[in-house]
Amino acid sequence: VKILNEKIYLLGIAEGVSAVKSLVDDFKALDFVNITFKIKDIIIDESGLFEQTDHINKYKFITPWVALNRTNIKKFSKISTLQKRKFLCELLTRNLIFLSSEFKIDICEKILTHIELNNKSLSSFNEDRDVGFEGSFLTNFLLPDFIGLGNGITRGYGSIKLVQKIKDNEIDINKFYMLDKKNTNSKSNNKKKLLKRKKYLSKKPTTKEENEINYNTLKNNISNSVE
């Protein structure tokens, strides 16, 4: 669920499509306790696809892409502008691998990615503040509009929209970051082993106080997203 430009978007992928469609029939209003939205109109668009393609697509980040977390932000701040660009391409590729694994999308070819950010935004990077990168990227994936990439996607960060399909004669393939399919399979297998191990770990029970904090945080995030 995303709130973008004062509109609410519900995005469903795979089995989520029928779930979203079954919900909208009963929508009259959305009540978030401290704010209520009255539903005036509902538009359903089922044209979005998620698959790897044999051509390059260009996407724009319509909300800032929070690519870095606390673990890699320090490393990123110490490398050169050229290395920063490659670093972000690697992170974007991992995002695509993760989504493909989650939604059981087959990766048949090399993954190609290229980040279009200006050098000034990379060279002026400051690790002491929250960073959301603005710009666009190219990849050989077809992705649904408004899907989120990176960190903070539940708060609307990293939302994307298709700009155009790039013609073959307009592509300089040498500038792309490439990852072979065999490498994506090994990453996916390692992730599955990690998830299998985590299943045996005991889960700490959530207290009533923690539930209240989580609920209040959710309320604040929603109210801050809407003027």
MDAnalysis code that builds the backbone (N, CA, C; Angstrom):
import MDAnalysis as mda
import numpy as np

u = mda.Universe.empty(681, n_residues=227, atom_resindex=np.repeat(np.arange(227), 3), trajectory=True)
u.add_TopologyAttr("name", ["N", "CA", "C"] * 227)
u.add_TopologyAttr("resid", np.arange(1, 228))
u.add_TopologyAttr("resname", ["VAL", "LYS", "ILE", "LEU", "ASN", "GLU", "LYS", "ILE", "TYR", "LEU", "LEU", "GLY", "ILE", "ALA", "GLU", "GLY", "VAL", "SER", "ALA", "VAL", "LYS", "SER", "LEU", "VAL", "ASP", "ASP", "PHE", "LYS", "ALA", "LEU", "ASP", "PHE", "VAL", "ASN", "ILE", "THR", "PHE", "LYS", "ILE", "LYS", "ASP", "ILE", "ILE", "ILE", "ASP", "GLU", "SER", "GLY", "LEU", "PHE", "GLU", "GLN", "THR", "ASP", "HIS", "ILE", "ASN", "LYS", "TYR", "LYS", "PHE", "ILE", "THR", "PRO", "TRP", "VAL", "ALA", "LEU", "ASN", "ARG", "THR", "ASN", "ILE", "LYS", "LYS", "PHE", "SER", "LYS", "ILE", "SER", "THR", "LEU", "GLN", "LYS", "ARG", "LYS", "PHE", "LEU", "CYS", "GLU", "LEU", "LEU", "THR", "ARG", "ASN", "LEU", "ILE", "PHE", "LEU", "SER", "SER", "GLU", "PHE", "LYS", "ILE", "ASP", "ILE", "CYS", "GLU", "LYS", "ILE", "LEU", "THR", "HIS", "ILE", "GLU", "LEU", "ASN", "ASN", "LYS", "SER", "LEU", "SER", "SER", "PHE", "ASN", "GLU", "ASP", "ARG", "ASP", "VAL", "GLY", "PHE", "GLU", "GLY", "SER", "PHE", "LEU", "THR", "ASN", "PHE", "LEU", "LEU", "PRO", "ASP", "PHE", "ILE", "GLY", "LEU", "GLY", "ASN", "GLY", "ILE", "THR", "ARG", "GLY", "TYR", "GLY", "SER", "ILE", "LYS", "LEU", "VAL", "GLN", "LYS", "ILE", "LYS", "ASP", "ASN", "GLU", "ILE", "ASP", "ILE", "ASN", "LYS", "PHE", "TYR", "MET", "LEU", "ASP", "LYS", "LYS", "ASN", "THR", "ASN", "SER", "LYS", "SER", "ASN", "ASN", "LYS", "LYS", "LYS", "LEU", "LEU", "LYS", "ARG", "LYS", "LYS", "TYR", "LEU", "SER", "LYS", "LYS", "PRO", "THR", "THR", "LYS", "GLU", "GLU", "ASN", "GLU", "ILE", "ASN", "TYR", "ASN", "THR", "LEU", "LYS", "ASN", "ASN", "ILE", "SER", "ASN", "SER", "VAL", "GLU"])
u.atoms.positions = np.array([
    [0.853, -1.182, 0.000],
    [0.000, 0.000, 0.000],
    [0.893, 1.238, 0.000],
    [0.656, 2.131, -0.931],
    [1.485, 3.341, -1.030],
    [0.601, 4.567, -1.189],
    [1.041, 5.675, -0.621],
    [0.379, 6.962, -0.826],
    [1.338, 7.838, -1.624],
    [0.991, 8.106, -2.879],
    [1.841, 8.877, -3.769],
    [1.016, 9.973, -4.416],
    [1.484, 11.219, -4.294],
    [0.769, 12.361, -4.868],
    [-0.696, 12.388, -4.440],
    [-0.909, 12.145, -3.145],
    [-2.238, 12.193, -2.532],
    [-3.195, 11.140, -3.087],
    [-2.644, 10.091, -3.685],
    [-3.454, 8.962, -4.139],
    [-2.958, 7.689, -3.461],
    [-3.897, 6.766, -3.196],
    [-3.551, 5.508, -2.545],
    [-3.440, 4.417, -3.599],
    [-2.323, 3.679, -3.570],
    [-2.100, 2.591, -4.510],
    [-1.987, 1.278, -3.741],
    [-2.746, 0.268, -4.186],
    [-2.623, -1.083, -3.648],
    [-2.037, -1.940, -4.756],
    [-0.862, -2.498, -4.510],
    [-0.137, -3.249, -5.529],
    [-0.147, -4.727, -5.176],
    [-0.591, -5.558, -6.110],
    [-0.597, -6.999, -5.898],
    [0.207, -7.703, -6.969],
    [1.021, -8.672, -6.564],
    [1.816, -9.466, -7.504],
    [1.527, -10.938, -7.253],
    [1.443, -11.719, -8.346],
    [1.154, -13.157, -8.263],
    [-0.188, -13.378, -7.567],
    [-0.193, -14.154, -6.474],
    [-1.464, -14.416, -5.783],
    [-2.039, -13.170, -5.137],
    [-1.232, -12.124, -5.008],
    [-1.711, -10.872, -4.435],
    [-2.695, -10.136, -5.330],
    [-2.702, -10.452, -6.640],
    [-3.606, -9.770, -7.575],
    [-5.060, -10.046, -7.212],
    [-5.409, -11.333, -7.061],
    [-6.797, -11.673, -6.734],
    [-7.176, -11.158, -5.348],
    [-6.214, -11.118, -4.432],
    [-6.485, -10.617, -3.082],
    [-6.846, -9.134, -3.111],
    [-6.092, -8.356, -3.885],
    [-6.370, -6.918, -3.986],
    [-7.708, -6.679, -4.673],
    [-7.985, -7.426, -5.743],
    [-9.237, -7.250, -6.478],
    [-10.452, -7.588, -5.613],
    [-10.304, -8.576, -4.732],
    [-11.421, -8.948, -3.865],
    [-11.681, -7.889, -2.792],
    [-10.645, -7.110, -2.462],
    [-10.796, -6.070, -1.440],
    [-11.506, -4.823, -1.962],
    [-11.169, -4.414, -3.174],
    [-11.621, -3.105, -3.646],
    [-13.131, -3.020, -3.840],
    [-13.790, -4.160, -4.035],
    [-15.244, -4.140, -4.226],
    [-15.969, -3.580, -3.009],
    [-15.368, -3.765, -1.834],
    [-16.023, -3.340, -0.590],
    [-15.499, -2.010, -0.071],
    [-14.620, -1.362, -0.838],
    [-14.013, -0.132, -0.342],
    [-14.989, 1.047, -0.432],
    [-15.304, 1.597, 0.698],
    [-16.069, 2.841, 0.769],
    [-15.215, 3.942, 1.389],
    [-14.400, 3.521, 2.372],
    [-13.505, 4.455, 3.059],
    [-12.376, 3.666, 3.702],
    [-11.258, 4.337, 3.936],
    [-10.129, 3.751, 4.661],
    [-9.929, 4.546, 5.940],
    [-10.079, 3.878, 7.080],
    [-10.003, 4.550, 8.372],
    [-8.701, 4.183, 9.063],
    [-7.805, 5.168, 9.241],
    [-6.538, 4.976, 9.922],
    [-6.551, 5.635, 11.306],
    [-7.698, 5.639, 11.963],
    [-7.906, 6.170, 13.309],
    [-7.812, 7.694, 13.328],
    [-6.603, 8.228, 13.027],
    [-6.450, 9.683, 13.089],
    [-6.672, 10.367, 11.747],
    [-6.943, 9.583, 10.724],
    [-7.248, 10.146, 9.412],
    [-8.085, 9.145, 8.626],
    [-9.094, 9.637, 7.910],
    [-9.979, 8.781, 7.135],
    [-10.023, 9.255, 5.691],
    [-9.881, 8.309, 4.766],
    [-9.972, 8.607, 3.346],
    [-11.311, 8.103, 2.817],
    [-12.074, 8.972, 2.173],
    [-13.288, 8.534, 1.495],
    [-12.937, 8.166, 0.054],
    [-13.368, 6.991, -0.368],
    [-13.039, 6.505, -1.702],
    [-14.016, 7.075, -2.724],
    [-13.507, 7.889, -3.644],
    [-14.351, 8.495, -4.677],
    [-14.328, 7.693, -5.972],
    [-13.178, 7.101, -6.286],
    [-13.055, 6.393, -7.557],
    [-11.998, 5.301, -7.420],
    [-12.222, 4.183, -8.108],
    [-11.271, 3.071, -8.091],
    [-10.902, 2.721, -9.525],
    [-9.610, 2.675, -9.812],
    [-9.124, 2.296, -11.139],
    [-8.267, 1.046, -10.987],
    [-8.593, -0.005, -11.740],
    [-7.833, -1.255, -11.702],
    [-7.014, -1.383, -12.978],
    [-5.713, -1.580, -12.828],
    [-4.814, -1.728, -13.970],
    [-4.090, -3.065, -13.837],
    [-4.344, -3.974, -14.754],
    [-3.714, -5.293, -14.711],
    [-2.662, -5.456, -15.812],
    [-2.131, -4.348, -16.289],
    [-1.176, -4.406, -17.398],
    [0.258, -4.642, -16.938],
    [0.519, -4.515, -15.636],
    [1.884, -4.651, -15.143],
    [2.379, -6.084, -15.194],
    [3.629, -6.269, -15.612],
    [4.240, -7.598, -15.656],
    [5.542, -7.570, -14.862],
    [5.994, -8.753, -14.467],
    [7.271, -8.881, -13.787],
    [7.997, -10.055, -14.420],
    [9.009, -9.752, -15.235],
    [9.754, -10.808, -15.909],
    [11.073, -10.250, -16.423],
    [12.004, -11.152, -16.688],
    [13.243, -10.745, -17.336],
    [12.991, -10.672, -18.837],
    [13.598, -9.690, -19.488],
    [13.341, -9.468, -20.910],
    [14.637, -9.519, -21.716],
    [14.469, -9.545, -23.049],
    [15.639, -9.517, -23.934],
    [15.941, -8.105, -24.414],
    [15.325, -7.117, -23.782],
    [15.607, -5.722, -24.118],
    [15.800, -4.926, -22.821],
    [16.206, -3.673, -22.968],
    [16.493, -2.811, -21.816],
    [15.338, -1.848, -21.567],
    [14.957, -1.725, -20.305],
    [13.909, -0.788, -19.906],
    [14.504, 0.268, -18.975],
    [13.966, 1.474, -19.083],
    [14.412, 2.570, -18.225],
    [13.325, 2.899, -17.213],
    [13.730, 3.004, -15.932],
    [12.800, 3.315, -14.851],
    [13.271, 4.553, -14.101],
    [12.310, 5.308, -13.620],
    [12.623, 6.484, -12.806],
    [12.179, 6.222, -11.372],
    [13.017, 6.648, -10.423],
    [12.610, 6.597, -9.012],
    [11.692, 7.781, -8.748],
    [10.414, 7.513, -8.508],
    [9.475, 8.604, -8.250],
    [9.470, 8.995, -6.776],
    [10.075, 8.165, -5.938],
    [10.395, 8.536, -4.559],
    [11.848, 8.135, -4.319],
    [12.569, 8.796, -3.410],
    [13.999, 8.513, -3.218],
    [14.285, 7.039, -2.945],
    [15.351, 6.558, -3.563],
    [15.804, 5.172, -3.403],
    [16.792, 5.111, -2.239],
    [16.379, 4.499, -1.124],
    [17.251, 4.358, 0.044],
    [18.018, 3.050, -0.132],
    [19.118, 3.123, -0.854],
    [19.859, 1.921, -1.235],
    [20.729, 1.388, -0.106],
    [21.196, 2.278, 0.780],
    [22.199, 1.904, 1.784],
    [21.566, 1.661, 3.147],
    [22.176, 0.743, 3.887],
    [21.773, 0.517, 5.277],
    [22.965, 0.818, 6.185],
    [22.804, 0.584, 7.468],
    [23.861, 0.922, 8.428],
    [25.120, 0.100, 8.197],
    [24.958, -1.081, 7.635],
    [26.106, -1.961, 7.427],
    [27.018, -1.467, 6.314],
    [26.426, -1.036, 5.191],
    [27.278, -0.689, 4.045],
    [27.464, 0.814, 3.820],
    [26.836, 1.638, 4.640],
    [26.931, 3.081, 4.413],
    [28.346, 3.618, 4.669],
    [29.049, 3.058, 5.654],
    [30.410, 3.527, 5.955],
    [31.375, 3.140, 4.838],
    [31.219, 1.907, 4.340],
    [32.075, 1.458, 3.239],
    [31.844, 2.334, 2.012],
    [30.590, 2.641, 1.732],
    [30.232, 3.439, 0.568],
    [30.839, 4.837, 0.646],
    [30.883, 5.414, 1.833],
    [31.362, 6.786, 1.995],
    [32.862, 6.922, 1.738],
    [33.605, 5.812, 1.788],
    [35.062, 5.874, 1.687],
    [35.590, 5.537, 0.298],
    [34.714, 5.136, -0.627],
    [35.192, 4.738, -1.949],
    [35.015, 5.884, -2.950],
    [35.643, 5.741, -4.117],
    [35.618, 6.798, -5.130],
    [34.244, 6.876, -5.793],
    [34.032, 7.976, -6.524],
    [32.751, 8.170, -7.217],
    [32.487, 7.049, -8.210],
    [33.521, 6.622, -8.935],
    [33.374, 5.531, -9.904],
    [32.978, 4.235, -9.194],
    [33.633, 3.956, -8.069],
    [33.306, 2.758, -7.301],
    [31.910, 2.843, -6.686],
    [31.506, 4.060, -6.311],
    [30.158, 4.250, -5.750],
    [29.088, 3.834, -6.757],
    [29.311, 4.196, -8.006],
    [28.338, 3.870, -9.048],
    [28.211, 2.352, -9.202],
    [29.352, 1.657, -9.223],
    [29.340, 0.200, -9.330],
    [28.706, -0.425, -8.088],
    [29.010, 0.126, -6.928],
    [28.465, -0.359, -5.659],
    [26.934, -0.312, -5.686],
    [26.376, 0.795, -6.176],
    [24.922, 0.946, -6.239],
    [24.311, -0.008, -7.261],
    [25.019, -0.233, -8.372],
    [24.541, -1.202, -9.363],
    [24.465, -2.603, -8.752],
    [25.461, -2.944, -7.938],
    [25.448, -4.252, -7.267],
    [24.260, -4.365, -6.319],
    [23.981, -3.287, -5.583],
    [22.847, -3.296, -4.660],
    [21.526, -3.414, -5.419],
    [21.413, -2.683, -6.533],
    [20.201, -2.758, -7.344],
    [20.009, -4.168, -7.893],
    [21.097, -4.784, -8.323],
    [21.029, -6.161, -8.836],
    [20.560, -7.111, -7.744],
    [21.055, -6.921, -6.525],
    [20.602, -7.768, -5.404],
    [19.113, -7.576, -5.148],
    [18.638, -6.334, -5.265],
    [17.204, -6.070, -5.115],
    [16.398, -6.886, -6.118],
    [16.864, -6.915, -7.371],
    [16.163, -7.638, -8.426],
    [16.211, -9.148, -8.197],
    [17.348, -9.645, -7.712],
    [17.469, -11.077, -7.409],
    [16.518, -11.462, -6.284],
    [16.458, -10.621, -5.255],
    [15.580, -10.893, -4.125],
    [14.120, -10.947, -4.565],
    [13.687, -9.948, -5.345],
    [12.303, -9.919, -5.812],
    [11.998, -11.118, -6.698],
    [12.940, -11.474, -7.566],
    [12.736, -12.623, -8.458],
    [12.572, -13.908, -7.652],
    [13.365, -14.046, -6.605],
    [13.264, -15.224, -5.746],
    [11.949, -15.250, -4.990],
    [11.539, -14.091, -4.457],
    [10.300, -14.018, -3.677],
    [9.077, -14.372, -4.524],
    [9.064, -13.916, -5.775],
    [7.900, -14.115, -6.628],
    [8.103, -15.210, -7.670],
    [9.195, -16.012, -7.451],
    [9.455, -17.183, -8.302],
    [9.545, -16.826, -9.785],
    [10.257, -15.748, -10.063],
    [10.512, -15.328, -11.439],
    [11.816, -15.960, -11.911],
    [11.778, -16.670, -13.040],
    [12.979, -17.313, -13.555],
    [13.957, -16.288, -14.113],
    [15.225, -16.451, -13.754],
    [16.294, -15.620, -14.321],
    [16.979, -16.449, -15.390],
    [16.765, -16.084, -16.652],
    [17.229, -16.900, -17.780],
    [18.530, -16.394, -18.381],
    [18.826, -15.108, -18.169],
    [19.996, -14.511, -18.787],
    [20.800, -13.735, -17.745],
    [21.860, -13.083, -18.215],
    [22.614, -12.198, -17.337],
    [21.715, -11.047, -16.896],
    [21.904, -10.614, -15.648],
    [21.193, -9.435, -15.166],
    [22.025, -8.209, -15.516],
    [21.404, -7.259, -16.199],
    [22.087, -6.027, -16.600],
    [21.492, -4.853, -15.847],
    [22.345, -4.029, -15.258],
    [21.874, -2.835, -14.557],
    [22.823, -1.662, -14.816],
    [22.248, -0.479, -14.858],
    [23.045, 0.748, -14.976],
    [22.305, 1.866, -14.253],
    [22.982, 2.516, -13.330],
    [22.392, 3.594, -12.538],
    [22.669, 4.933, -13.208],
    [21.627, 5.744, -13.384],
    [21.795, 7.085, -13.949],
    [21.628, 8.122, -12.847],
    [22.740, 8.395, -12.167],
    [22.799, 9.429, -11.138],
    [23.943, 10.357, -11.502],
    [23.795, 11.639, -11.223],
    [24.894, 12.543, -11.577],
    [26.037, 12.406, -10.570],
    [27.252, 12.667, -11.042],
    [28.449, 12.499, -10.217],
    [28.430, 13.404, -8.989],
    [27.781, 14.560, -9.103],
    [27.747, 15.500, -7.981],
    [27.019, 14.904, -6.786],
    [25.910, 14.222, -7.036],
    [25.149, 13.624, -5.935],
    [25.936, 12.514, -5.268],
    [26.806, 11.841, -6.025],
    [27.618, 10.766, -5.455],
    [28.824, 11.324, -4.706],
    [29.482, 12.330, -5.289],
    [30.682, 12.882, -4.662],
    [30.364, 13.689, -3.405],
    [29.135, 14.236, -3.313],
    [28.753, 15.045, -2.155],
    [28.060, 14.196, -1.079],
    [28.156, 12.885, -1.207],
    [27.508, 11.975, -0.259],
    [28.006, 12.224, 1.164],
    [27.083, 12.229, 2.121],
    [27.412, 12.452, 3.527],
    [26.791, 11.341, 4.358],
    [27.615, 10.540, 5.017],
    [27.103, 9.373, 5.749],
    [26.371, 9.756, 7.029],
    [26.466, 11.021, 7.457],
    [25.833, 11.435, 8.712],
    [24.366, 11.818, 8.544],
    [23.845, 11.704, 7.330],
    [22.418, 11.995, 7.142],
    [21.782, 10.873, 6.332],
    [20.461, 10.756, 6.457],
    [19.752, 9.760, 5.673],
    [19.839, 10.120, 4.200],
    [20.170, 9.136, 3.372],
    [20.377, 9.405, 1.961],
    [19.371, 8.630, 1.129],
    [18.646, 9.355, 0.290],
    [17.789, 8.736, -0.702],
    [18.211, 9.241, -2.061],
    [18.630, 8.346, -2.923],
    [19.140, 8.748, -4.233],
    [17.974, 8.980, -5.194],
    [18.090, 10.029, -5.983],
    [17.091, 10.344, -7.000],
    [17.714, 10.174, -8.377],
    [16.919, 9.704, -9.297],
    [17.430, 9.485, -10.646],
    [16.697, 8.355, -11.317],
    [17.401, 7.635, -12.170],
    [16.783, 6.541, -12.914],
    [17.780, 5.400, -13.076],
    [17.307, 4.288, -13.633],
    [18.189, 3.151, -13.877],
    [17.697, 2.372, -15.088],
    [18.615, 1.600, -15.673],
    [18.312, 0.744, -16.812],
    [18.516, -0.708, -16.398],
    [17.674, -1.588, -16.901],
    [17.821, -3.012, -16.593],
    [17.085, -3.846, -17.634],
    [17.449, -5.127, -17.736],
    [16.750, -6.030, -18.647],
    [15.654, -6.800, -17.901],
    [14.925, -6.071, -17.048],
    [13.739, -6.602, -16.372],
    [12.547, -5.713, -16.714],
    [11.384, -6.335, -16.784],
    [10.133, -5.600, -16.863],
    [9.511, -5.658, -15.475],
    [9.351, -4.495, -14.859],
    [8.901, -4.410, -13.467],
    [7.571, -3.669, -13.376],
    [6.714, -4.057, -12.444],
    [5.437, -3.350, -12.284],
    [5.656, -1.925, -11.776],
    [4.899, -0.981, -12.307],
    [4.951, 0.387, -11.800],
    [4.595, 0.421, -10.318],
    [5.269, 1.312, -9.578],
    [5.021, 1.604, -8.162],
    [5.582, 0.547, -7.207],
    [6.193, -0.515, -7.736],
    [6.840, -1.473, -6.845],
    [8.014, -0.770, -6.171],
    [8.411, -1.218, -4.982],
    [9.488, -0.563, -4.250],
    [10.783, -1.352, -4.275],
    [11.905, -0.641, -4.321],
    [13.236, -1.253, -4.273],
    [14.035, -0.632, -3.136],
    [14.887, -1.443, -2.500],
    [15.760, -0.924, -1.453],
    [15.134, -0.959, -0.075],
    [15.566, -0.026, 0.780],
    [15.092, 0.045, 2.159],
    [13.918, 1.025, 2.274],
    [13.092, 0.831, 3.300],
    [12.002, 1.753, 3.571],
    [10.853, 1.674, 2.589],
    [10.680, 0.520, 1.911],
    [9.630, 0.431, 0.895],
    [8.231, 0.485, 1.512],
    [8.092, 0.076, 2.786],
    [6.780, 0.162, 3.431],
    [6.397, 1.607, 3.735],
    [7.378, 2.506, 3.681],
    [7.103, 3.939, 3.868],
    [7.066, 4.682, 2.534],
    [7.096, 3.918, 1.442],
    [6.964, 4.523, 0.114],
    [8.258, 4.821, -0.600],
    [9.410, 4.582, 0.042],
    [10.691, 4.861, -0.603],
    [10.972, 3.859, -1.728],
    [11.749, 4.303, -2.709],
    [12.196, 3.418, -3.780],
    [11.128, 3.040, -4.780],
    [10.017, 3.788, -4.829],
    [8.955, 3.478, -5.790],
    [9.406, 3.862, -7.199],
    [9.062, 3.027, -8.165],
    [9.557, 3.237, -9.524],
    [8.413, 3.328, -10.530],
    [8.739, 3.857, -11.693],
    [7.776, 3.914, -12.797],
    [8.527, 3.775, -14.114],
    [7.961, 2.978, -15.018],
    [8.593, 2.772, -16.320],
    [8.599, 4.079, -17.113],
    [9.773, 4.397, -17.681],
    [9.901, 5.605, -18.506],
    [9.809, 5.243, -19.983],
    [10.614, 4.242, -20.395],
    [10.608, 3.850, -21.796],
    [11.371, 2.553, -22.018],
    [11.071, 1.921, -23.123],
    [11.868, 0.792, -23.603],
    [12.981, 1.372, -24.474],
    [14.216, 0.970, -24.198],
    [15.362, 1.532, -24.919],
    [15.631, 0.721, -26.189],
    [15.817, 1.415, -27.303],
    [16.132, 0.733, -28.558],
    [17.551, 0.176, -28.517],
    [17.748, -0.950, -29.192],
    [19.053, -1.629, -29.160],
    [20.184, -0.731, -29.644],
    [19.911, 0.090, -30.657],
    [20.979, 0.934, -31.206],
    [21.314, 2.120, -30.305],
    [20.557, 2.302, -29.218],
    [20.822, 3.398, -28.284],
    [21.527, 2.916, -27.018],
    [21.926, 1.654, -26.987],
    [22.493, 1.054, -25.778],
    [23.994, 0.848, -25.925],
    [24.732, 1.346, -24.957],
    [26.159, 1.045, -24.848],
    [26.299, -0.033, -23.778],
    [26.377, -1.274, -24.199],
    [26.351, -2.405, -23.269],
    [27.569, -2.409, -22.349],
    [28.635, -1.722, -22.745],
    [29.865, -1.717, -21.948],
    [29.709, -0.975, -20.623],
    [28.726, -0.093, -20.529],
    [28.558, 0.684, -19.294],
    [27.717, -0.055, -18.249],
    [27.167, -1.207, -18.612],
    [26.285, -1.939, -17.710],
    [27.060, -2.828, -16.743],
    [26.528, -2.933, -15.553],
    [27.005, -3.935, -14.600],
    [26.306, -5.244, -14.940],
    [27.067, -6.341, -15.035],
    [26.500, -7.633, -15.429],
    [26.721, -8.674, -14.340],
    [25.710, -9.535, -14.172],
    [25.835, -10.655, -13.248],
    [25.286, -11.893, -13.925],
    [26.110, -12.957, -13.976],
    [25.698, -14.197, -14.629],
    [24.612, -14.907, -13.845],
    [23.800, -15.672, -14.559],
    [22.720, -16.440, -13.951],
    [23.262, -17.408, -12.899],
    [24.420, -18.047, -13.170],
    [24.968, -19.040, -12.239],
    [25.305, -18.403, -10.897],
    [25.713, -17.131, -10.916],
    [26.018, -16.434, -9.666],
    [24.750, -16.106, -8.885],
    [23.667, -15.824, -9.602],
    [22.406, -15.538, -8.913],
    [21.873, -16.782, -8.245],
    [22.084, -17.946, -8.868],
    [21.620, -19.198, -8.271],
    [22.349, -19.499, -6.980],
    [23.666, -19.236, -6.952],
    [24.431, -19.507, -5.733],
    [24.009, -18.579, -4.609],
    [23.722, -17.302, -4.942],
    [23.256, -16.359, -3.931],
    [21.900, -16.790, -3.385],
    [21.033, -17.273, -4.298],
    [19.695, -17.694, -3.885],
    [19.768, -18.903, -2.969],
    [20.668, -19.869, -3.295],
    [20.809, -21.062, -2.468],
    [21.335, -20.730, -1.086],
    [22.300, -19.799, -1.017],
    [22.832, -19.379, 0.282],
    [21.757, -18.733, 1.125],
    [20.886, -17.957, 0.478],
    [19.805, -17.283, 1.205],
    [18.817, -18.301, 1.760],
    [18.507, -19.351, 0.953],
    [17.579, -20.382, 1.407],
    [18.129, -21.119, 2.618],
    [19.444, -21.392, 2.620],
    [20.058, -22.052, 3.776],
    [19.948, -21.182, 5.017],
    [20.162, -19.875, 4.834],
    [20.080, -18.949, 5.956],
    [18.666, -18.919, 6.514],
    [17.671, -18.872, 5.621],
    [16.279, -18.846, 6.063],
    [15.904, -20.137, 6.773],
    [16.443, -21.266, 6.296],
    [16.140, -22.557, 6.917],
    [16.694, -22.604, 8.342],
    [17.898, -22.032, 8.528],
    [18.490, -21.987, 9.864],
    [17.663, -21.135, 10.799],
    [17.145, -20.018, 10.290],
    [16.402, -19.085, 11.122],
    [15.108, -19.689, 11.650],
    [14.556, -20.683, 10.948],
    [13.298, -21.282, 11.367],
    [13.435, -21.974, 12.719],
    [14.662, -22.419, 13.037],
    [14.882, -23.143, 14.280],
    [15.200, -22.230, 15.454],
    [15.336, -20.952, 15.183],
    [15.616, -20.005, 16.253],
    [14.331, -19.661, 16.968],
    [14.378, -19.576, 18.298],
    [13.185, -19.229, 19.059],
    [12.832, -17.774, 18.833],
    [11.558, -17.507, 18.704],
    [11.089, -16.144, 18.448],
    [10.724, -15.479, 19.760],
    [11.281, -14.303, 20.002],
    [11.001, -13.571, 21.221],
    [9.553, -13.077, 21.215],
    [8.785, -13.371, 22.271],
    [7.390, -12.917, 22.296],
    [7.301, -11.396, 22.345],
    [6.303, -10.863, 21.650],
    [6.104, -9.414, 21.613],
    [5.209, -8.997, 22.766],
    [5.675, -8.036, 23.561],
    [4.897, -7.573, 24.706],
    [3.824, -6.596, 24.253],
    [2.881, -6.330, 25.150],
    [1.804, -5.389, 24.847],
    [2.370, -4.007, 24.584],
    [3.402, -3.622, 25.377],
    [4.007, -2.301, 25.214],
    [4.657, -2.164, 23.829],
    [5.344, -3.243, 23.373],
    [5.992, -3.211, 22.066],
    [4.964, -3.119, 20.948],
    [3.841, -3.818, 21.129],
    [2.773, -3.740, 20.137],
    [2.230, -2.322, 20.021],
    [2.086, -1.657, 21.177],
    [1.581, -0.292, 21.175],
    [2.560, 0.657, 20.485],
    [3.883, 0.437, 20.724],
    [4.902, 1.270, 20.076],
    [4.855, 1.078, 18.566],
    [4.752, -0.206, 18.126],
    [4.684, -0.493, 16.696],
    [3.461, 0.158, 16.068],
    [2.334, 0.087, 16.770],
    [1.091, 0.652, 16.252],
    [1.201, 2.177, 16.141],
    [1.769, 2.800, 17.178],
    [1.920, 4.258, 17.155],
    [2.876, 4.697, 16.055],
    [3.943, 3.900, 15.840],
    [4.884, 4.204, 14.768],
    [4.188, 4.130, 13.421],
    [3.355, 3.099, 13.244],
    [2.607, 2.958, 12.003],
    [1.688, 4.152, 11.788],
    [0.985, 4.580, 12.853],
    [0.092, 5.728, 12.738],
    [0.861, 6.979, 12.321],
    [2.041, 7.172, 12.952],
    [2.838, 8.364, 12.654],
    [3.323, 8.345, 11.209],
    [3.770, 7.171, 10.746],
    [4.246, 7.067, 9.370],
    [3.153, 7.407, 8.374],
    [1.927, 6.939, 8.654],
    [0.814, 7.195, 7.742],
    [0.444, 8.660, 7.754],
    [0.342, 9.229, 8.954],
    [-0.077, 10.638, 9.057],
    [0.969, 11.575, 8.480],
    [2.252, 11.189, 8.608],
    [3.317, 12.043, 8.053],
    [3.375, 11.979, 6.541],
    [2.787, 10.914, 5.967],
    [2.829, 10.760, 4.524],
    [1.758, 11.565, 3.820],
    [0.773, 12.045, 4.595],
    [-0.357, 12.750, 3.991],
    [-0.506, 14.111, 4.632],
    [-0.638, 15.135, 3.827],
    [-0.825, 16.481, 4.352],
    [-2.319, 16.749, 4.561],
])
